Amino acid sequence: MIGMNIRILRKKNKMSQELLAERLNVSRQTVAKWENEEALPDIYKSKMLAEIFQVTLDQLSGELEEEEVEQLAPKGKQFFGVVKVGERGQIVIPKQAREMYQIKSGDKLVVLGEDVTKGIAVLKSDAFLEFAEMIRREDVTEEEIE
């Protein structure tokens, strides 16, 4: 199981066995043995693999299908699924995301965009405003120093 996951994640990350071996300070043959399930990486190398592929140890050692790997988000990031935009631009935030980030009916959200990737981020406005206030205070402090 872990061997197949290493192979799938390595290919997803467009890495050769040689490159992965170099990053782990092992031989290419060692990586090949892991992928062929002839040997298993020790816990230290498993942690390194998880960091390289930005997955958890559970994801690295669990049962993954190739299709699931495409949906894996990097460690510390979440993938909640796909939402459909309504006629008036409304979206429904998945329940799991609402629960995880404590978003309730009536909460105000800030929508940010990035031109190059056409990416959109949604943040709770109170957290965003706290962050903006912190930056503003830092700017005021720097002006006072000068």
Phi, psi and omega in degrees: 000308181295326179297315179296320179297319178299314181298313182297313181293323178297314180294320178301322180272009176053048180246142173277164175300323181298314181295316179298316179300318179297317181293333181264354182060045174228175178277160176299325180297325178296314178299317179299318178296321177298312183295329179271005179061029175273343179206165178239142175290146176289174185297324180296314179292327177296318177297320178297317178300315180300320179293316180300315183272358180055051175229170176275165175299323177299316180293321180296319186264352183277183181272107181245137171264154181303323180295323180295325182299323180298334181264355180295130176266152176301156180306134180088356178239156185238149172240115185256000180112192184249138177243155180256135178276128179284175182303326182262014178089004182282147174231156175254120179284127183306144183307316181301320178292317179300318180292314183298320184256011175053050177265124183240162176305132180096345178296147176264136181239149176256134179249123179245153179226159179231121188297313188296309183270351185063027180281150179232138176238143178241124181235150173293133187295325181297318178294320180294317180293324175298317179297315180297320179296320178298317178295317180300315179297321179296319178296318179297316180299317180295322179294322179295325181291322183284000000 
